Amino acid sequence: MLLFATAVSTLAPRGLARAGWVYRSPGLGIAAWYAALGAVLTAATGAVLAVVAPWQVTDAPVCVAWRWCVQAARGEFGPLGRGAAIVVLLAGLGLTARLLLTGVRLARVASARRRAHVRILAMAGRTAPELGATVVENAQPAAYVVAGHGRRVVVTTGALQQLAGDEVAAVLAHERAHAAGRHDLLLDGVRLLHQAFPRMALFAVARIQLGRLVEMRADDVATARHAPISLARALVTMATANAIDHGPRTPALSGVVAATGGDAAERLHRLLTPPAPLGHAQRAVLVAGISVLALTPAVALLAVQVFPVLGMCPALPS
């Protein structure tokens, strides 16, 4: 399990970040990244379980380490061995507690900011049924989704004034795609992993790549009903205007997915020169590969339960 988690953590940031099919099918790319993340977390959990109930092979390194820890905790190596075992145990518990507390704290802060932003929108914004969005007074042209119940789509008066009708429709379709796909949750999940393990390359690269892919995926959904050139023009207008100081800006909050997110130059090129879609055979192969990646650790853990000989070290005598 540990070798599998290490292999995926090493290969996924390089392979997925460079894969051309991800650019052609962002939806599959998102699934692949989360399959890699899920596989690593599941395998790491399995490795922890293996320490508690390690492999059957008596000379396996994990079994040797487990026996040493148990014997040290029993005091068979004297006070020094027992002290070392206690230090290791406390360090592990402290790290686990720190990660859990950090996750809870970050989730609470993000939730509080979102609730505050929704309250501001309720007081300062006006509902526009014809747009299916909340309109707020701001010269900065922007459109975004605020996470939470209902996932509210927000557009500024600056966007309505500076964008043509077809451009506004395309931008709002882009934001509704974010809301329907719950992209805020996808980004929040990988953001928490990155903040909990800031030195792990997999989580750092996944955060960047998923931010890029959710924007391309929303572009694909929007351009299924609107002309790509409309969304491209809107993207250029908003990106250009946002580079100029317009006074107070729309707050950048956790859980806000904005229309100008991701790599604007890459998105613009993709809108103006759409890539060839994947063929049915290619998609089938990729779906199968992503499924295998996601399920391998879980299947291995299940196999241990069905065939105990695969997953237990012999118990030490009392």
N, C-alpha and C positions, 0 to 999 in steps of 0.2 A: 504493500500500500504506500509506504513512504517513497519507494523508488518510483512508483507510478505518479504520485503527486509531484515529485521532483522533476520527472520527465515532462509532464504536462506544463508545469510552471516555467520550465526552460524553453520548451519548443513552441508553446502557444503564442507568446508575445512576438516571436520572430515570424512564425508561419502565418498566423492570422492577419497580422499587421501588413504583410506584404502580398497576401493572396489577392489575385485579380478578381476572382469570383465574388469576393465580399463587396467590391465596388459595384459589381453588376447586380447583386441581390443583397441589399442591406438587411432585409428581414432575416435571411438565412445567416448573415454575418452576426447579427445580434444573438440569434439562437446559438451559434457556434461559440461565441464568447461566453455566454452564460452556461453552456454545456461544459466548457473548460473550467470556469469558476466553480460550478457545482461539483465537477469531478474532483478538483483539487480539495475542496472543503470536505467532501465525503470521504476521500481517500485519507486525508489527514485525520479525520475522526476515527476511521478504521484503524489507522496506525496507533492512535491513543488507546483504542480498545485492545489492540494487540499487546500493548504494554501491560494492561490489566489482566488480559487472558491471552498470552502470547502463543506463538506457533508451536506445533507439536514436536518439531525436530529439536532434540535436546541440545544439539551443539549450535543451533542458530544464534546469531549475535543478539537478537532480541531476547531469546530465552536466557542467554548468559547474563545480559544486563538486568533482566527481571529477577533472576535468582540472586544476583549480587545485591540488588535493592532490598529484596525481602530479607535476605540474611543480614544485611547491614542494619535494617530496621529492627530486627530481632536482637541485635547486639552481639552477633556471632563474630564480628570483627572488632569488638571492643567499643569503648566510648567514642573513639574517633570515627569509626565506621558508622555508628549510629548517628552521630552528629552530622556527618556528611549526608546521610540519607534524609535526615530531617531538613537540612538546608535545601536539598534538591526538591523535596516535597513542598516546602514553603515557597520556594521560588516559582514552582509550577502553579501553585494555587494563587500566588500573588499576580502572576502574569495573566492567568485566566480572569481573576477578579478585575484587574485593570482593564482588560479588553471589554468585559461585560459592562463595566461602569462607563467606559468611554462611549460605547455604543448607545447606552441608555441616555447619557448626557447629550450626545449629538442629536439623537432622535427628538429629545424634548426641546432643545433649542430650535431645531428646524420646524417642529410643530408649532411652537410659540410664535415664530416669525410668520409662518403662514397664516395663523389665526389673526395676527395683528394686521397683516396685509389685506385679508378678506374683510376685516372690520373697516379698514380705510376705504376699500372699494365700495362697501355698503353705504358709507357716508358721502364719499366724494364722487363715486361713479354713477352713471345712469344706465339702466338696462335698455338695449336697443334690440327689440324683437326682430326687426327686419334684418339685422346683422347676426343675430344669435350670439351676441357678445355684450360685454360691459364696456362702456366708453368712459374714459377718464380724460380730464383736461390736462394736456401736456404737449408742449411744442415739439418734443422729441418724437419722431415717428417710430412707433414700436407696437408689437403685438406679441402676446405671450399667454401661457396657460399657468394658472395658479393651482397647485395641487390641493388635495383635500376633497371634501364631499362635493360632488358635482363637477369638479375640475373646471373652474370658470375661465372662459376665454376672454382676454382683455385686449382692447385696442385703444390707442391714444387718438386725440383729436388731430395731433400732428400727422399721424398716418392717414387719417381720413381726408385731410386737406391736401396732402402731397402725393397721394397715390390715386390712380385712376380707378374706376369702379371695378374693372376686371382684375386689377392688381389687388385691391382690397379683398375681393372674393377668393383669389388664389391664396393670399396670406392667411385668411381665416380658415380656409380648408386645410392648410398646412398645420395650423394650431389645433384644429379639431382632430387631426390625425394623431398629434401628440397626446391629446386627451384620451382618445379611444384606445390608443396603444399603451396607455399608462406609462409613458416614457419617463415621467418623473420618478416613478418607483424604480425603474431600471437604473437610472442615473444615481438615485439615492443609495441603492444597494451597493453599487461598486464604489461610490464615494466613501461609504462607511468602511468598506473593506480596505480601501487605500489609506484612510486615516488611521485605522487600527494597525495596519501593517505597512507603514510608509516606505520601508526599504525593500519591499517585495516587488520585483519588476512586473510580475503578472498583473497585479492590481493597478499599478501606476499606468501601464500601457493600456489595460482594459478600460480605465476611466477615460483616457483620451479617445480611444477608438470607439467606444460606445457613444460618447458625446458626438462624434462625427457621424456614426451610422444612424442614430435616431433621427438626425436632421435629414439625411438622405432618404431614409424610409418615409418620413413625413412628406418630403418633396415628391416621392413616387406616388403616394396616396393622393396628394393635392393635384398633381398633373394628370391623374387618371380622368379628371372631370374638367380641368382648367388647362388652358394653353401654357406650356412651359415658359414661353416668352413673357407671359404676364407675371409669373412668379419671379423670373429672372430680373425683370425690370424693377419689381418691388424690392427685391433683395439689394440691388444696386442703389436704389434711392434711399433706402433705410440705412445701409452701411455708410453711404457717403454723408448723409445728414447727421448720423450719429458721431461722425468724426469731428463735427463742429459743435462748439459749446452752445447749448440752448438753455442754459440755466439748470434748474433742478431736474434731475434725471429719474427715470423709472427705477425703483430700487431693484438691485440684483439679489434676489433671495434664493435660498435653497428650496428647490421644488418648483421654481419658475423656469419654464422651458420657452425661450424666446425664438422668434422667427429668424433672427440674425445669428443664431448659434452655429457651432461647428466651424468648419473651414469655409469661409464665404467664397474664396476663389475657386476651390474645388467644387463646391455646390453649383456655382455659376457655370463653370465649364461643363459639368454633368447635365445641367438643364439645357444648355445650348447645343451640346453634342451628346445625346443620350447613349449610354453603352448598349450593346446588343444583349437582349435578355438571355438567360440561361435556358438551354434546351431541357426537355422533359427528362432525358436520361441523366444529364448532369445534375439536375435538381434531385432526382431519385438517389443517385450515388451520394450526394452531399447530405441529404436527409438521413440516409442510412449511417454514414460516418459520424454525423453529429449525435445521432441516437446511441451508437456504440460508445462514443466518448462519454456521454452523460451517464450511461447505465452501467458501464464496466465496474466502477467501485461498488455500486449497490449490489450488482449480481455477485461479485466476489464475496461481499459480506453475507449475502443470503446463502451462498454455497457453503460458507463456514458453518452457518446454522444447520443446514441440511446434512452436511458431512463434518461432524465435529473434529474428526481426525485432522482436518486441514487447519484448524484454528486454535488449538489449545496446547500449551506446554504442559508437561506432567506436573501435577501438584507437588509442592515440596512437602516433605514429612513434617508433621507438627512437632 
